[in-house]
Amino acid sequence: MRQQSNKLWATVALVMVFVLLSACGKSNSSPLASESASPSQTAVESPSGASEEASTRVYKDSTGREVTIPTHPQRVITSQYLPQMLAAGLKPIGAATHLLNNFTAVKDQLTGIEDVGQANEMNLEKALTLNPDLIIATEWNEDKLDQLSKIAPTVIVKWEGKDPFQHFTDVADILGRSDEAQQWIQAYDKKGEEARAKLKDYVKEGETFGVVVIGGYEKGQLRVYGTGNVGYTLFQTLQFPMTDFVKTEWNKGDNNQGLAISLEKLPEYASADRLFVVKFDNDPEFLKQVEDSRLWSDLPAVKNNKVYVVDASLWFSYDIMSFEAQLNDAVRMLAK
């Protein structure tokens, strides 16, 4: 009897081993949770029943191309989206020159990031030596797509026509870090709410705000901003009102580079109770002309000493990390 029992158990054991080996060779297919993912993405079920994420997925970029990319890339080069990547929690291995020089908000987080040249003329040899597993580019890199794609999978994230939070969520999706992006945005919204509550003690209800930029793209340039670019933090996050006149003019559109005005138009466009001013140093003679003019000295904000000169490299940056730093800066200046 004991001998027959041993044979029976041996047979059962062999059957169990066969079943387990058969299970190892099977997988169940299911789409990964991503708006840009194609239905060809799969998750693999392990023998224990746990779902294992696929190492790659198909991403449809802003040009309509379907590109197989790592599900969670680690070695990424970007021609434009450095602050967005840092906010999502991934430091790129390489970035375009202007990203390493012009973003005050992230200047203390750049160690170890290699310079890969101009945004629209990437140093392909340098990029190749970095052995990236993904390249994130913009529409102005489309003419180099074939060359870039030979180095690593390359996706285009459109810049024009999208606001910084759309840029952020697009990039986070590609990195497989959408959850981290949503957490960052929620924290930012809370910070904005707290800042608005704090500044109620320092800014009277109904006080209007304005943004004036002196200098910049060309000589003799004077611009006013509404909710875009340098005015985003004041009018969107802090929700300060602009003057009715500027609001009307801004809402007419065609303001990607601000509302260009002549010096004579200052009383109409810069009559807010408080002014945030950006001074570029490319045209010192024009800057002096503006500040020495009667039109400038008669502005309500100038008369009442409510003019705030801000750092151009911080306030002219149009990304979510800069917005956070601008918010801190605005609270520091106004809470006095």
Disulfide bonds with the S-S distance in Angstrom:
none
